[in-house]
Amino acid sequence: MIFEQVATGGCQSYLIGCPDTRAAVLIDPELGQIDRYLGLTAREGLRIRYVIDTHTHADHFSAAREIASATGAPVAAHRLSPAPYVDMRLDHGDMLLVGGLKLKAMHTPGHTRDSLCLVTADRVFTGDTLLIEGTGRTDLPTGDPDALYDSLFNHLLRLDPALAVYPAHDYKGRSGSTIGHEIAANPRLQNRDRAAFIEMMNHLNLSAPTHLTEALRTNMSGGKTVAQLLAEATAATPFMAMTELADRVASGDLGLILLDVRERDAYLAGHVPGARHLPRGQLELRVNSELPDPTARILTCCEFGYISTLAAQTLRTLGFRRAAALDGGMKAWREAGLPLDNGPAA
Ligand SMILES: [Fe+2]
């Protein structure tokens, strides 16, 4: 088996492939590593046949749909997954054939209702059901310690103790374990009393994952993350360096329409000399009356450089093909000691 483990922070993704046919599966891809997965696939001469999410992740952003659209491979997940972009919904016992590899889906609810483990001949991908000397938490949406007890003690831990264990997370830099090691040494599995296990899981007092709301929103809906929207706008927009704009201000002729897209109070408190005010929230409503020339060169600016990027992208979408955004924002402009005007536009 061709086996590549990709660690991102505490997240673990796996690319596994059949050495004879070069068919491959990508398990639990993370949004920030798309180029890496595709690069590994190319380097190893593999073709991704399935992208599998072991469960609805609450702590990081799944790249499943992006990998699927880049490769044409279907997204597979448990049938209870709420994600609308899942193409292949798996039941307990379903097996995927990937060249000469066989992956059997084992439904192991508990961490989430839609948790799967994927069993191959010599290893098991345990998602967040079983971690190395730990288990997935059960206090996030659809978590259930009673179900996790059954999934662990009545299913997963009954597999061959020699099977290697590869979880979706490890925060201590470890790469894998075995079922036998976990039975012997996992501190959460030493007391086999159901009530004691549930009591322990209900009192872990863990803090909420950093991106909980956004991860659940995007992973459950197929919607985009804010970072993705910004990255798309950045890729679709040219920028102007702050030094270039400063030179133009100094020369007394901007040679373009400079649009400050912040709210009114921020604009009045200090803007680039010559900047006009058109807040981002009113851009589409006022564009026809305030920007009659679609061939004009327009530069947007805002406080940090993000909203101005979105505004420039919107203008380009509307047909202002020479719209660009300032690289940086008014915060950096002020900190650089560059000139400011106060009050309404002259
Ligand atoms: Fe998880």
Residues whose N, C-alpha, C, O or C-beta is under 5 A from the ligand:
A	BS01	LIG	T56 H57 A58 D128
